[in-house]
C-alpha cells in the first residue's frame, strides 16, 4: 500500500469498508442481542466463537445483503441485512490436537434467515 500524508485516515473507501464490517458484529445489534439473551438464547457469533479455535475463523460473505434492491434502498439493506442473516467461513477446531486436519467450514444462520 502506498504511503502518503494522512495514510489510512484519509481513505474514504477503507473507512466505508470498516463501517460496513462493524455493522455485521453483534455490537451493532445490541437490541437484537438483548432480546436473544432475554429469551435464553445466544447469537450465532457467540456459538461460533465457542465452537472454533480462537482467532482462526475467516469469514466469507460478510458484505452480502438481502436480495431486495427492487423494494428497499441500498443504504437500508446495508444497515439492516448485513451478511443476509448468514455467517460462513473457515476455521480450525481442536487445531492443537489435529493440526492442519482440523480445518472446517462452519456455516450458521440467524433465526431470521429463511429455512431452506
C-alpha positions as a Markdown table, in Angstrom:
| # | Residue | x | y | z |
|---|---|---|---|---|
| 1 | Unk | 0.0 | 0.0 | 0.0 |
| 2 | Unk | 1.4 | 3.4 | -1.0 |
| 3 | Unk | 2.2 | 5.7 | 1.9 |
| 4 | Unk | 1.2 | 9.4 | 1.9 |
| 5 | Unk | 0.2 | 12.2 | 4.1 |
| 6 | Unk | -2.6 | 11.1 | 6.5 |
| 7 | Unk | -2.3 | 7.4 | 5.5 |
| 8 | Unk | -5.3 | 5.3 | 6.0 |
| 9 | Unk | -7.2 | 8.0 | 7.9 |
| 10 | Unk | -7.9 | 9.8 | 4.6 |
| 11 | Unk | -9.0 | 6.7 | 2.7 |
| 12 | Unk | -12.8 | 7.0 | 2.4 |
| 13 | Unk | -13.1 | 3.6 | 0.8 |
| 14 | Unk | -11.3 | 2.0 | 3.8 |
| 15 | Unk | -13.5 | 3.9 | 6.2 |
| 16 | Unk | -16.6 | 2.7 | 4.4 |
| 17 | Unk | -15.4 | -0.9 | 4.5 |
| 18 | Unk | -14.6 | -0.7 | 8.2 |
| 19 | Unk | -18.0 | 0.8 | 8.9 |
| 20 | Unk | -19.8 | -1.9 | 6.9 |
| 21 | Unk | -17.8 | -4.6 | 8.7 |
| 22 | Unk | -18.8 | -3.1 | 12.1 |
| 23 | Unk | -22.5 | -3.5 | 11.1 |
| 24 | Unk | -22.0 | -7.2 | 10.9 |
| 25 | Unk | -20.9 | -7.6 | 14.5 |
| 26 | Unk | -23.2 | -8.3 | 17.5 |
| 27 | Unk | -22.2 | -4.9 | 19.0 |
| 28 | Unk | -24.1 | -3.2 | 16.2 |
| 29 | Unk | -27.2 | -5.1 | 17.0 |
| 30 | Unk | -27.5 | -4.6 | 20.8 |
| 31 | Unk | -31.3 | -4.7 | 20.9 |
| 32 | Unk | -31.5 | -7.9 | 19.0 |
| 33 | Unk | -28.7 | -9.4 | 21.1 |
| 34 | Unk | -30.5 | -8.4 | 24.3 |
| 35 | Unk | -33.8 | -10.0 | 23.1 |
| 36 | Unk | -32.0 | -13.2 | 22.2 |
| 37 | Unk | -30.3 | -13.3 | 25.7 |
| 38 | Unk | -33.6 | -12.4 | 27.5 |
| 39 | Unk | -35.2 | -15.5 | 25.7 |
| 40 | Unk | -32.3 | -17.7 | 27.0 |
| 41 | Unk | -30.6 | -17.8 | 23.6 |
| 42 | Unk | -27.2 | -16.9 | 22.2 |
| 43 | Unk | -26.2 | -15.2 | 19.0 |
| 44 | Unk | -24.8 | -17.2 | 16.1 |
| 45 | Unk | -21.5 | -15.4 | 16.6 |
| 46 | Unk | -21.4 | -16.4 | 20.2 |
| 47 | Unk | -22.0 | -20.0 | 19.3 |
| 48 | Unk | -19.4 | -19.9 | 16.6 |
| 49 | Unk | -16.8 | -18.4 | 18.9 |
| 50 | Unk | -17.3 | -21.3 | 21.3 |
| 51 | Unk | -17.1 | -23.9 | 18.5 |
| 52 | Unk | -13.9 | -22.9 | 16.7 |
| 53 | Unk | -10.3 | -22.2 | 17.8 |
| 54 | Unk | -9.8 | -18.6 | 18.9 |
| 55 | Unk | -8.6 | -16.3 | 16.1 |
| 56 | Unk | -8.9 | -19.0 | 13.4 |
| 57 | Unk | -12.3 | -18.0 | 11.8 |
| 58 | Unk | -12.0 | -16.3 | 8.4 |
| 59 | Unk | -15.4 | -15.1 | 7.4 |
| 60 | Unk | -16.8 | -15.0 | 3.8 |
| 61 | Unk | -19.9 | -13.2 | 2.6 |
| 62 | Unk | -19.9 | -10.6 | 5.4 |
| 63 | Unk | -20.8 | -7.9 | 2.9 |
| 64 | Unk | -23.7 | -9.7 | 1.2 |
| 65 | Unk | -27.1 | -8.1 | 1.6 |
| 66 | Unk | -30.7 | -9.3 | 1.1 |
| 67 | Unk | -31.8 | -9.6 | -2.5 |
| 68 | Unk | -34.4 | -6.9 | -2.1 |
| 69 | Unk | -32.9 | -4.0 | -4.1 |
| 70 | Unk | -36.2 | -3.6 | -6.0 |
| 71 | Unk | -38.1 | -2.9 | -2.8 |
| 72 | Unk | -35.6 | -1.2 | -0.5 |
| 73 | Unk | -32.9 | 1.4 | -0.7 |
| 74 | Unk | -29.3 | 0.2 | -0.7 |
| 75 | Unk | -28.4 | 2.1 | 2.5 |
| 76 | Unk | -31.3 | 0.4 | 4.3 |
| 77 | Unk | -30.2 | -3.1 | 3.1 |
| 78 | Unk | -26.6 | -2.5 | 4.2 |
| 79 | Unk | -27.7 | -1.3 | 7.6 |
| 80 | Unk | -30.4 | -3.9 | 8.2 |
| 81 | Unk | -29.4 | -7.0 | 6.4 |
| 82 | Unk | -25.6 | -7.4 | 6.7 |
| 83 | Unk | -24.5 | -10.9 | 5.6 |
| 84 | Unk | -28.1 | -11.6 | 4.8 |
| 85 | Unk | -28.6 | -13.5 | 8.0 |
| 86 | Unk | -25.8 | -16.0 | 7.4 |
| 87 | Unk | -22.3 | -16.4 | 8.8 |
| 88 | Unk | -19.9 | -18.6 | 6.7 |
| 89 | Unk | -16.2 | -19.1 | 6.6 |
| 90 | Unk | -13.4 | -21.4 | 7.5 |
| 91 | Unk | -11.8 | -22.1 | 10.9 |
| 92 | Unk | -10.0 | -24.8 | 12.8 |
| 93 | Unk | -11.5 | -26.9 | 15.5 |
| 94 | Unk | -9.2 | -28.6 | 18.1 |
| 95 | Unk | -6.2 | -27.5 | 16.0 |
| 96 | Unk | -3.8 | -28.2 | 18.8 |
| 97 | Unk | -4.8 | -31.9 | 18.5 |
| 98 | Unk | -5.2 | -32.3 | 14.8 |
| 99 | Unk | -3.1 | -29.6 | 13.1 |
| 100 | Unk | -4.0 | -28.8 | 9.5 |
| 101 | Unk | -6.6 | -31.6 | 9.6 |
| 102 | Unk | -8.7 | -29.5 | 12.0 |
| 103 | Unk | -9.9 | -27.1 | 9.3 |
| 104 | Unk | -13.6 | -26.9 | 8.7 |
| 105 | Unk | -16.2 | -24.6 | 7.1 |
| 106 | Unk | -18.9 | -23.9 | 9.8 |
| 107 | Unk | -21.9 | -22.1 | 8.3 |
| 108 | Unk | -24.5 | -20.8 | 10.6 |
| 109 | Unk | -27.7 | -18.7 | 10.2 |
| 110 | Unk | -29.6 | -16.3 | 12.3 |
| 111 | Unk | -33.1 | -17.2 | 13.4 |
| 112 | Unk | -34.3 | -14.5 | 10.9 |
| 113 | Unk | -32.8 | -16.4 | 7.9 |
| 114 | Unk | -35.3 | -18.4 | 5.8 |
| 115 | Unk | -35.4 | -22.1 | 6.4 |
| 116 | Unk | -34.0 | -24.0 | 3.4 |
